[in-house]
Amino acid sequence: MQKTVSSDDILDVVRILPDVLFRCYKGDDGKIYWSLNEGGLAEEFGLTTDKIQGLSLDELFPGGASPELHDHFERAFRGERHIFTNEMGDRHFRHFPQAIPDDDGHIKEVVGYIADVTDLVETQRALARANRELDAFVHAASHDLKNPLAAMKNLVELLRKKPDALTGPKGEEIIGRMSNTIRNMNDMIFDYLQLSRARNAKIERDTVDLTALAHDVIQDLESDDGSLEVDWQIQDGLTDDADPGLMRMILQNLLGNALKYSSRQERPQIRFHRVQLEDGPAYCIEDNGVGFSMDDAEPIFEVFHRVHDDFPGTGVGLSTVRRIIEHHEGTVWAESQPGEGAKFYFRLGPV
Amino acid sequence: MKVLIVDDNHDIVESTKMLLEMEGFEVVTLTTSQEILDTIRGEDPDVVLQDISMPGLDLPQLLQALRSQEDIGDTRVLLFTANLGDADRWQEWGADGLVAKPFEMDDLLAAIASSGPVDTSKKD
């Protein structure tokens, strides 16, 4: 036997929808009144049919409906096929209204569907932001890569014009310049890839022996420039939960910077330790190097922002550090004064 | 003839210096944006090859300051740039020419030798 379906049966089904199905009509006074409003969103906002039946559009909202919303509904009542999205607080609702003409073709009623598209809108905005950042990055990276490329071109041109130069007294210098330029270009590409890895990294936390990791990183740094005598002070027993591979990147960048910017001191001093601040513990990497003005303390974390043109660098490292630390839900910040050394503080999670 | 190269990229500075020295130029270099005017005054170059984007450099301001100097105000300045989009106002800023990186050596030599405005990026 076939079961007949009543209006209540249909409403039962409608109520399990996460969104809203509605029905409204034009009153004799020209205002728009609600006759039906059901679904998960109606429930969430306390705007189900039993609560709002007979209320006008303005009465549905504290302070009345916006002129834009009135306009959207008026268009629906004119029979326009018109899909629109409106914002309420931090939520976004997409409306799919549809006019229902009566037998004479007059539109007295509009039915429709309202979906919560907040996730979609936020994803679209994040995507647009990521695209803008990517554009800026490609623009700046291609600009920076042109420098070593131009230098290589110069050297090749020099050899094309004066092939004898290679066997002459300048030969060694030319080859040295070439390999230096290639190394710099390689460093830049390496840094860009690290930044890209940091952007997309999935954090897999594990217990990391930060003291041992720091000593390991220092060994790598010192093998690059063995001539420098540095007073390293690495606190014993530092361990934390972090992604081991990404934690290495953080220390490579922060300890590497500390070494670079203190390398012109007679006795570079670099310290990595845990400190107790007013709002909780943090790690601190400090050096006695050239430092920077506090005006630069925030911009130095932006991609390609460089403070010291007399030190080599790609302007990418600190931005990589910040990305990684933000992935850990932590924070990183800097304190310094020109000539007074620098302190970089970080936390690997919320306080 | 003496050329001053001002660029924070050491690879560019050193390779351009070698090239120009081979062509018989006297070359001095500066890799920071500090003391550019003092260096011009001290070295008295015939031509300055000036990178347009260096940390801490306000190029229009630098050129304005240079042009207002009595002794060195008419020094020929060619802008070095890897990014043409940033540089299309070079004439307005008071530079004598634009040399796009990477450049052809012959273009650079022609730009240095020329006495009028030059723009190597506009070459067909």
Boltz contact constraints between the chains, C-beta under 6 A:
constraints:
  - contact:
      token1: [A, 143]
      token2: [B, 82]
      max_distance: 6.0
  - contact:
      token1: [A, 143]
      token2: [B, 83]
      max_distance: 6.0
  - contact:
      token1: [A, 146]
      token2: [B, 82]
      max_distance: 6.0
  - contact:
      token1: [A, 146]
      token2: [B, 101]
      max_distance: 6.0
  - contact:
      token1: [A, 147]
      token2: [B, 9]
      max_distance: 6.0
  - contact:
      token1: [A, 147]
      token2: [B, 12]
      max_distance: 6.0
  - contact:
      token1: [A, 147]
      token2: [B, 82]
      max_distance: 6.0
  - contact:
      token1: [A, 148]
      token2: [B, 11]
      max_distance: 6.0
  - contact:
      token1: [A, 149]
      token2: [B, 102]
      max_distance: 6.0
  - contact:
      token1: [A, 150]
      token2: [B, 12]
      max_distance: 6.0
  - contact:
      token1: [A, 150]
      token2: [B, 101]
      max_distance: 6.0
  - contact:
      token1: [A, 150]
      token2: [B, 102]
      max_distance: 6.0
  - contact:
      token1: [A, 151]
      token2: [B, 11]
      max_distance: 6.0
  - contact:
      token1: [A, 151]
      token2: [B, 12]
      max_distance: 6.0
  - contact:
      token1: [A, 151]
      token2: [B, 15]
      max_distance: 6.0
  - contact:
      token1: [A, 153]
      token2: [B, 102]
      max_distance: 6.0
  - contact:
      token1: [A, 154]
      token2: [B, 15]
      max_distance: 6.0
  - contact:
      token1: [A, 154]
      token2: [B, 16]
      max_distance: 6.0
  - contact:
      token1: [A, 154]
      token2: [B, 19]
      max_distance: 6.0
  - contact:
      token1: [A, 155]
      token2: [B, 15]
      max_distance: 6.0
  - contact:
      token1: [A, 157]
      token2: [B, 105]
      max_distance: 6.0
  - contact:
      token1: [A, 158]
      token2: [B, 19]
      max_distance: 6.0
  - contact:
      token1: [A, 162]
      token2: [B, 22]
      max_distance: 6.0
  - contact:
      token1: [A, 177]
      token2: [B, 14]
      max_distance: 6.0
  - contact:
      token1: [A, 177]
      token2: [B, 15]
      max_distance: 6.0
  - contact:
      token1: [A, 181]
      token2: [B, 11]
      max_distance: 6.0
  - contact:
      token1: [A, 184]
      token2: [B, 11]
      max_distance: 6.0
  - contact:
      token1: [A, 306]
      token2: [B, 55]
      max_distance: 6.0
  - contact:
      token1: [A, 309]
      token2: [B, 8]
      max_distance: 6.0
  - contact:
      token1: [A, 309]
      token2: [B, 32]
      max_distance: 6.0
  - contact:
      token1: [A, 309]
      token2: [B, 54]
      max_distance: 6.0
  - contact:
      token1: [A, 309]
      token2: [B, 55]
      max_distance: 6.0
  - contact:
      token1: [A, 310]
      token2: [B, 32]
      max_distance: 6.0
